[in-house]
């Protein structure tokens, strides 16, 4: 059975996730494209490097895209990310008015789109992007499993940690 080809932006998001992993960060990558399909931002997690708990891939990409487009609103833009966004990132996606959200792996512990608070389904959510989950899910899940398997080998003290983007 052949694995379906990923959309180019999701492939780029996985490249960002792998680069984050190589830096010792949780392997999450994000790419934002404009309405013409042009990549306007790409980022991977940098919480450790920047000593910033908000330096998730989505947050960094949203900031970069807003700067590149000269607007706090990313109307007409689509966001591709390798892991279901957390509550902070889901809120930023909503505030930025992202048109569509595509994510790979689900995150039952920290995810906030299909799990946990289900951010976009709340009556207080002012903007709900179209959401498409599971795009490259197996690859995203394997990246996370591999990362945490290696962390547990190198540091038994973190054996109980699941995700710390």
BARO-320182 format. One record per residue: residue number from 0; residue in three letters; chain; x, y, z of N, C-alpha, C, O in turn. Coordinates in steps of 0.1 Angstrom, whole numbers, plus 5000, padded with zeros to 4 digits. Layout:
<rs>
R:NUM:Ala:A:X:Y:Z:X:Y:Z:X:Y:Z:X:Y:Z
...
</rs>
This chain:
<rs>
R:0:Unk:A:5008:4988:5000:5000:5000:5000:5009:5012:5000:5018:5014:5008
R:1:Unk:A:5006:5022:4991:5014:5034:4990:5009:5044:5000:4997:5046:5003
R:2:Unk:A:5019:5052:5005:5016:5063:5014:5012:5075:5005:5020:5078:4996
R:3:Unk:A:5001:5081:5008:4997:5093:4999:5008:5104:5001:5013:5106:5011
R:4:Unk:A:5010:5111:4989:5019:5122:4989:5013:5134:4998:5002:5137:4996
R:5:Unk:A:5022:5139:5006:5017:5151:5014:5017:5163:5006:5025:5165:4997
R:6:Unk:A:5008:5173:5009:5008:5186:5003:5022:5192:5006:5028:5190:5017
R:7:Unk:A:5027:5200:4997:5040:5206:4998:5042:5214:5011:5052:5212:5018
R:8:Unk:A:5032:5222:5015:5034:5229:5028:5035:5220:5040:5043:5223:5049
R:9:Unk:A:5029:5208:5040:5030:5199:5051:5044:5192:5051:5050:5190:5061
R:10:Unk:A:5049:5189:5039:5062:5184:5038:5073:5194:5043:5082:5190:5050
R:11:Unk:A:5070:5207:5040:5079:5217:5046:5078:5218:5061:5088:5220:5068
R:12:Unk:A:5066:5216:5066:5064:5217:5081:5071:5205:5087:5077:5207:5098
R:13:Unk:A:5071:5193:5081:5079:5182:5086:5094:5185:5086:5101:5180:5095
R:14:Unk:A:5098:5191:5076:5113:5195:5075:5116:5204:5087:5127:5203:5093
R:15:Unk:A:5107:5214:5090:5109:5222:5102:5109:5214:5115:5116:5217:5124
R:16:Unk:A:5100:5205:5116:5099:5196:5128:5112:5188:5129:5117:5187:5141
R:17:Unk:A:5117:5183:5118:5130:5175:5119:5141:5184:5123:5150:5180:5131
R:18:Unk:A:5141:5196:5118:5152:5206:5122:5151:5209:5137:5161:5211:5144
R:19:Unk:A:5138:5211:5142:5136:5213:5156:5142:5202:5165:5148:5203:5175
R:20:Unk:A:5139:5190:5160:5143:5178:5167:5159:5177:5167:5165:5174:5178
R:21:Unk:A:5165:5181:5157:5180:5181:5156:5185:5191:5166:5197:5190:5170
R:22:Unk:A:5178:5202:5169:5182:5212:5179:5179:5207:5193:5182:5215:5203
R:23:Unk:A:5172:5196:5195:5169:5191:5208:5155:5196:5213:5151:5194:5224
R:24:Unk:A:5148:5202:5203:5134:5207:5206:5124:5196:5203:5126:5187:5196
R:25:Unk:A:5112:5197:5209:5101:5189:5206:5098:5191:5191:5097:5202:5186
R:26:Unk:A:5097:5180:5183:5097:5181:5168:5083:5185:5163:5075:5177:5159
R:27:Unk:A:5081:5198:5163:5068:5203:5157:5073:5214:5147:5081:5223:5151
R:28:Unk:A:5067:5213:5136:5070:5223:5125:5057:5229:5120:5046:5223:5120
R:29:Unk:A:5058:5241:5115:5046:5249:5110:5050:5257:5097:5061:5262:5097
R:30:Unk:A:5041:5257:5088:5042:5265:5076:5029:5273:5073:5019:5267:5075
R:31:Unk:A:5030:5285:5069:5019:5293:5066:5020:5297:5051:5030:5302:5047
R:32:Unk:A:5009:5295:5044:5009:5299:5030:4998:5310:5028:4988:5310:5035
R:33:Unk:A:5000:5318:5018:4990:5329:5015:4980:5323:5005:4981:5311:5001
R:34:Unk:A:4970:5331:5001:4959:5326:4993:4964:5322:4979:4957:5315:4972
R:35:Unk:A:4976:5326:4975:4981:5322:4962:4990:5309:4963:4994:5304:4953
R:36:Unk:A:4991:5304:4975:4999:5292:4977:5014:5295:4980:5022:5285:4982
R:37:Unk:A:5018:5307:4981:5032:5311:4984:5034:5309:4999:5026:5314:5008
R:38:Unk:A:5046:5303:5003:5050:5302:5016:5054:5316:5022:5063:5322:5016
R:39:Unk:A:5047:5320:5033:5050:5333:5039:5058:5332:5052:5063:5341:5057
R:40:Unk:A:5057:5320:5058:5064:5317:5070:5066:5302:5073:5058:5294:5068
R:41:Unk:A:5077:5299:5079:5080:5285:5083:5088:5286:5096:5097:5294:5098
R:42:Unk:A:5085:5277:5105:5092:5277:5118:5090:5263:5125:5081:5255:5122
R:43:Unk:A:5100:5260:5134:5099:5249:5142:5100:5253:5157:5104:5265:5159
R:44:Unk:A:5097:5245:5166:5097:5248:5180:5111:5254:5184:5121:5249:5179
R:45:Unk:A:5111:5264:5192:5124:5270:5197:5122:5274:5212:5129:5283:5216
R:46:Unk:A:5114:5267:5220:5112:5270:5234:5125:5269:5242:5127:5278:5250
R:47:Unk:A:5133:5259:5240:5145:5258:5247:5156:5268:5243:5162:5275:5251
R:48:Unk:A:5157:5269:5230:5167:5278:5224:5165:5293:5228:5174:5300:5232
R:49:Unk:A:5152:5297:5228:5149:5311:5231:5145:5313:5245:5143:5324:5250
R:50:Unk:A:5145:5302:5253:5141:5303:5267:5127:5310:5268:5125:5319:5276
R:51:Unk:A:5118:5306:5259:5105:5312:5258:5094:5301:5257:5093:5294:5247
R:52:Unk:A:5085:5300:5267:5075:5290:5266:5065:5292:5256:5057:5283:5252
R:53:Unk:A:5064:5304:5250:5055:5307:5239:5061:5304:5225:5054:5307:5215
R:54:Unk:A:5073:5300:5224:5080:5298:5211:5077:5285:5205:5086:5278:5200
R:55:Unk:A:5064:5282:5204:5059:5271:5197:5060:5274:5182:5060:5285:5178
R:56:Unk:A:5061:5263:5174:5062:5265:5159:5051:5274:5153:5054:5283:5145
R:57:Unk:A:5039:5272:5158:5027:5280:5153:5029:5295:5156:5027:5303:5148
R:58:Unk:A:5033:5297:5169:5034:5311:5173:5045:5318:5165:5043:5330:5161
R:59:Unk:A:5056:5312:5163:5067:5318:5156:5063:5320:5141:5066:5331:5136
R:60:Unk:A:5056:5310:5135:5052:5312:5121:5042:5323:5120:5042:5331:5110
R:61:Unk:A:5032:5324:5129:5022:5335:5129:5029:5348:5130:5026:5357:5122
R:62:Unk:A:5038:5350:5139:5046:5362:5140:5053:5366:5127:5053:5377:5123
R:63:Unk:A:5060:5356:5122:5067:5358:5109:5058:5362:5098:5061:5371:5090
R:64:Unk:A:5047:5355:5097:5037:5358:5086:5031:5371:5087:5030:5379:5077
R:65:Unk:A:5028:5375:5099:5022:5388:5102:5032:5399:5098:5028:5409:5092
R:66:Unk:A:5044:5397:5101:5054:5407:5098:5056:5408:5082:5057:5419:5077
R:67:Unk:A:5057:5396:5076:5059:5396:5062:5047:5402:5054:5049:5409:5044
R:68:Unk:A:5035:5400:5059:5023:5405:5052:5019:5419:5057:5011:5426:5051
R:69:Unk:A:5026:5424:5068:5023:5437:5073:5010:5439:5079:5003:5449:5078
R:70:Unk:A:5005:5428:5085:4991:5428:5091:4991:5418:5102:4997:5407:5102
R:71:Unk:A:4983:5421:5113:4981:5411:5124:4970:5401:5120:4968:5391:5127
R:72:Unk:A:4964:5403:5109:4953:5394:5104:4959:5386:5092:4964:5392:5082
R:73:Unk:A:4958:5373:5092:4963:5365:5082:4951:5359:5073:4951:5347:5070
R:74:Unk:A:4942:5368:5070:4930:5365:5062:4935:5359:5049:4943:5364:5042
R:75:Unk:A:4929:5347:5046:4932:5340:5033:4944:5331:5034:4948:5324:5025
R:76:Unk:A:4950:5331:5046:4962:5322:5048:4958:5309:5054:4948:5307:5061
R:77:Unk:A:4966:5298:5050:4964:5285:5056:4976:5281:5064:4988:5284:5060
R:78:Unk:A:4974:5274:5075:4985:5270:5084:4986:5255:5084:4976:5248:5086
R:79:Unk:A:4998:5250:5082:5000:5235:5082:5010:5233:5094:5020:5239:5096
R:80:Unk:A:5006:5223:5103:5014:5220:5115:5014:5205:5117:5005:5198:5114
R:81:Unk:A:5026:5200:5122:5027:5186:5123:5021:5180:5135:5020:5167:5137
R:82:Unk:A:5016:5188:5145:5009:5183:5156:4997:5192:5160:4997:5204:5158
R:83:Unk:A:4986:5186:5164:4974:5193:5168:4978:5205:5177:4984:5202:5187
R:84:Unk:A:4974:5217:5174:4977:5228:5182:4972:5228:5197:4961:5222:5199
R:85:Unk:A:4980:5234:5206:4976:5235:5220:4966:5247:5221:4963:5253:5211
R:86:Unk:A:4961:5249:5233:4951:5260:5235:4957:5274:5231:4951:5282:5225
R:87:Unk:A:4970:5276:5235:4976:5289:5232:4977:5291:5217:4974:5302:5212
R:88:Unk:A:4981:5281:5210:4983:5282:5195:4969:5283:5188:4968:5290:5178
R:89:Unk:A:4960:5275:5193:4946:5276:5187:4941:5290:5189:4934:5295:5179
R:90:Unk:A:4943:5296:5200:4938:5310:5202:4945:5320:5193:4939:5328:5187
R:91:Unk:A:4958:5318:5191:4965:5327:5182:4961:5325:5167:4960:5334:5160
R:92:Unk:A:4958:5312:5163:4952:5309:5150:4939:5317:5148:4937:5322:5137
R:93:Unk:A:4931:5316:5158:4918:5323:5158:4920:5338:5157:4914:5345:5148
R:94:Unk:A:4928:5344:5166:4930:5358:5166:4936:5363:5153:4933:5374:5148
R:95:Unk:A:4945:5355:5146:4951:5358:5133:4941:5357:5122:4945:5361:5110
R:96:Unk:A:4930:5351:5124:4920:5349:5114:4925:5340:5102:4922:5342:5091
R:97:Unk:A:4932:5330:5106:4937:5320:5096:4925:5313:5090:4916:5309:5096
R:98:Unk:A:4926:5312:5077:4915:5306:5069:4913:5291:5071:4902:5286:5075
R:99:Unk:A:4924:5283:5070:4923:5269:5072:4935:5264:5080:4946:5269:5079
R:100:Unk:A:4932:5254:5088:4942:5248:5097:4943:5233:5092:4933:5226:5092
R:101:Unk:A:4955:5229:5089:4958:5215:5085:4968:5210:5096:4978:5216:5098
R:102:Unk:A:4965:5199:5103:4975:5193:5112:4976:5178:5109:4967:5172:5104
R:103:Unk:A:4988:5173:5113:4991:5159:5111:4986:5151:5123:4975:5146:5123
R:104:Unk:A:4995:5149:5133:4991:5140:5144:4982:5147:5154:4983:5159:5157
R:105:Unk:A:4973:5139:5160:4965:5143:5171:4973:5144:5183:4983:5137:5184
R:106:Unk:A:4969:5152:5193:4976:5153:5206:4966:5152:5217:4961:5162:5222
R:107:Unk:A:4962:5140:5221:4952:5138:5231:4955:5144:5245:4946:5148:5252
R:108:Unk:A:4968:5146:5248:4971:5152:5261:4971:5167:5261:4965:5173:5270
R:109:Unk:A:4977:5174:5251:4978:5189:5250:4970:5195:5239:4969:5208:5239
R:110:Unk:A:4965:5187:5230:4958:5193:5218:4945:5200:5223:4939:5197:5233
R:111:Unk:A:4942:5211:5215:4930:5219:5219:4920:5221:5207:4911:5229:5208
R:112:Unk:A:4922:5213:5197:4913:5214:5185:4903:5203:5185:4891:5205:5186
R:113:Unk:A:4908:5191:5185:4899:5179:5185:4899:5173:5199:4892:5163:5202
R:114:Unk:A:4907:5178:5208:4908:5173:5222:4907:5184:5232:4906:5196:5228
R:115:Unk:A:4908:5181:5245:4908:5191:5255:4897:5201:5253:4885:5197:5252
R:116:Unk:A:4900:5214:5253:4890:5224:5253:4883:5226:5240:4873:5233:5239
R:117:Unk:A:4887:5219:5229:4881:5221:5216:4878:5235:5213:4867:5240:5211
R:118:Unk:A:4889:5243:5213:4889:5257:5213:4879:5263:5203:4872:5272:5206
R:119:Unk:A:4880:5258:5190:4872:5265:5180:4857:5262:5181:4849:5268:5175
R:120:Unk:A:4853:5253:5190:4839:5250:5192:4833:5257:5204:4821:5256:5207
R:121:Unk:A:4841:5266:5210:4836:5273:5222:4828:5286:5217:4832:5292:5207
R:122:Unk:A:4818:5289:5224:4810:5301:5220:4817:5314:5221:4814:5324:5214
R:123:Unk:A:4828:5314:5229:4836:5326:5230:4847:5328:5219:4854:5338:5218
R:124:Unk:A:4848:5318:5210:4857:5318:5199:4851:5326:5188:4841:5323:5182
R:125:Unk:A:4858:5337:5184:4853:5347:5174:4855:5343:5160:4848:5346:5151
R:126:Unk:A:4866:5335:5158:4869:5331:5144:4873:5316:5144:4881:5312:5152
R:127:Unk:A:4866:5308:5136:4869:5294:5135:4874:5291:5121:4867:5292:5111
R:128:Unk:A:4887:5286:5120:4892:5282:5107:4885:5269:5103:4880:5262:5111
R:129:Unk:A:4886:5266:5090:4883:5253:5085:4894:5244:5091:4905:5248:5090
R:130:Unk:A:4891:5232:5096:4901:5224:5102:4901:5210:5095:4891:5204:5093
R:131:Unk:A:4913:5206:5092:4916:5193:5085:4927:5186:5093:4938:5190:5092
R:132:Unk:A:4923:5176:5100:4933:5168:5108:4937:5155:5101:4930:5150:5092
R:133:Unk:A:4948:5150:5106:4953:5136:5101:4961:5137:5088:4963:5126:5083
R:134:Unk:A:4965:5148:5083:4973:5149:5071:4988:5146:5074:4995:5154:5080
R:135:Unk:A:4992:5133:5072:5005:5129:5075:5006:5125:5090:5017:5125:5096
R:136:Unk:A:4995:5120:5095:4994:5117:5110:5004:5106:5114:5011:5108:5124
R:137:Unk:A:5006:5096:5106:5015:5085:5110:5029:5090:5111:5037:5087:5120
R:138:Unk:A:5033:5099:5102:5047:5105:5102:5048:5114:5115:5058:5113:5122
R:139:Unk:A:5038:5122:5118:5038:5131:5129:5039:5123:5142:5047:5126:5151
R:140:Unk:A:5031:5112:5143:5031:5104:5155:5045:5097:5157:5050:5096:5168
R:141:Unk:A:5051:5092:5146:5064:5086:5147:5074:5095:5152:5083:5092:5160
R:142:Unk:A:5074:5108:5146:5084:5118:5151:5083:5120:5166:5093:5120:5173
R:143:Unk:A:5071:5121:5171:5069:5123:5185:5074:5111:5193:5081:5113:5203
R:144:Unk:A:5070:5099:5189:5074:5087:5196:5089:5086:5197:5095:5083:5207
R:145:Unk:A:5095:5088:5185:5110:5087:5185:5117:5097:5194:5126:5094:5201
R:146:Unk:A:5112:5109:5194:5118:5120:5202:5117:5116:5217:5127:5117:5224
R:147:Unk:A:5105:5112:5221:5104:5110:5236:5110:5096:5240:5114:5095:5251
R:148:Unk:A:5111:5087:5230:5118:5074:5233:5133:5078:5236:5139:5073:5245
R:149:Unk:A:5139:5086:5227:5153:5090:5229:5155:5098:5242:5165:5096:5249
R:150:Unk:A:5145:5107:5245:5146:5115:5258:5146:5106:5270:5153:5108:5280
R:151:Unk:A:5137:5096:5270:5136:5087:5281:5149:5079:5283:5153:5076:5294
R:152:Unk:A:5155:5075:5272:5168:5068:5272:5179:5076:5279:5187:5071:5287
R:153:Unk:A:5179:5089:5275:5190:5097:5280:5187:5103:5294:5197:5108:5300
R:154:Unk:A:5175:5104:5298:5171:5110:5311:5159:5103:5317:5148:5107:5314
R:155:Unk:A:5161:5093:5325:5150:5086:5332:5141:5095:5339:5129:5091:5342
R:156:Unk:A:5145:5107:5344:5137:5116:5351:5126:5122:5343:5116:5126:5349
R:157:Unk:A:5127:5121:5330:5116:5127:5322:5107:5116:5316:5099:5119:5307
R:158:Unk:A:5108:5104:5321:5100:5093:5316:5085:5095:5316:5078:5090:5307
R:159:Unk:A:5080:5103:5325:5066:5106:5325:5061:5117:5316:5049:5119:5315
R:160:Unk:A:5070:5124:5310:5066:5135:5302:5062:5130:5288:5067:5121:5283
R:161:Unk:A:5051:5136:5283:5045:5132:5271:5049:5143:5260:5053:5139:5249
R:162:Unk:A:5047:5155:5263:5049:5166:5254:5052:5179:5261:5045:5182:5271
R:163:Unk:A:5062:5186:5257:5066:5199:5263:5071:5208:5252:5082:5211:5252
R:164:Unk:A:5061:5212:5243:5065:5220:5232:5072:5233:5235:5076:5241:5227
</rs>
